[in-house]
């Protein structure tokens, strides 16, 4: 069973695999992130812009949304020969749910200049398996395989992958598969017990210095809670070949009643 089934050119039906972690009757945002990245890349191909690659994915989450039909749209905000800004959005339950703004840039051979990537972390084969359902409910969390080395609360190295397809009968790029896992950064190296403290993220921004391979996603993560109710999750992104980018998520931190 995939995360989504396409019902027409612009609408998608979530399956039980998308069930949320904070509320199992709502969608986990991670698969939506993957779906929007896929739609940006599909639009790029349809427009014949094979020369462009995504270098930034910036998502804003407008609020929780139910396990019901998603309506989507894609538009080019800033066309260009070498750089484009593309926006993709979803609506669900009569409300806008997630907006993605993606920068795309033309590639080039800079192999002689490549340098400065963060050091590699222990690979998935060197990190113990961990069951994320010990901290989180929901269909999405149950669908992922996780390996975790938690150094201390809020600090750890996590590897995650899934064998669940994003869509039935539709080719999905390594980038879109990876984008569909990025949001787990905030939940796999928790600083506080999510049964006692809520710390949902409002957004996610990922910056890439190369394209990921689409298999295991590594997250070298730090979670910070401030004294005024805000927090930040930051992670260096890895695949088995090494670092390929970084992400940040803005958090709202609240004690449970």
Buried (B, 14 or more C-beta within 10 A) or exposed (E): EBBBBBEEEBBBBBBBBBBBBBEBEBBBBBBBBBBBBBBBBBBBEEEEBEEBBBBBBBBBBBEBBBBEEBBBEBEBEEEEEEEBBBBBBBBBBEEBBBBBBBBBBEEEEEEEEEEEBBEBBBBBEEBEEBEBEEBBBBBBBBBBBBBBBBEEEBBBBBBBBBEBBBBEEEEBBEBBBBBBBBBBBBBBBBBBEBEEBBBBBBBBBBBBBBBBBBBBBBBBBBBBBEEEEBBBBBBBBBBBEBBBBBBBBBBEBEEEE
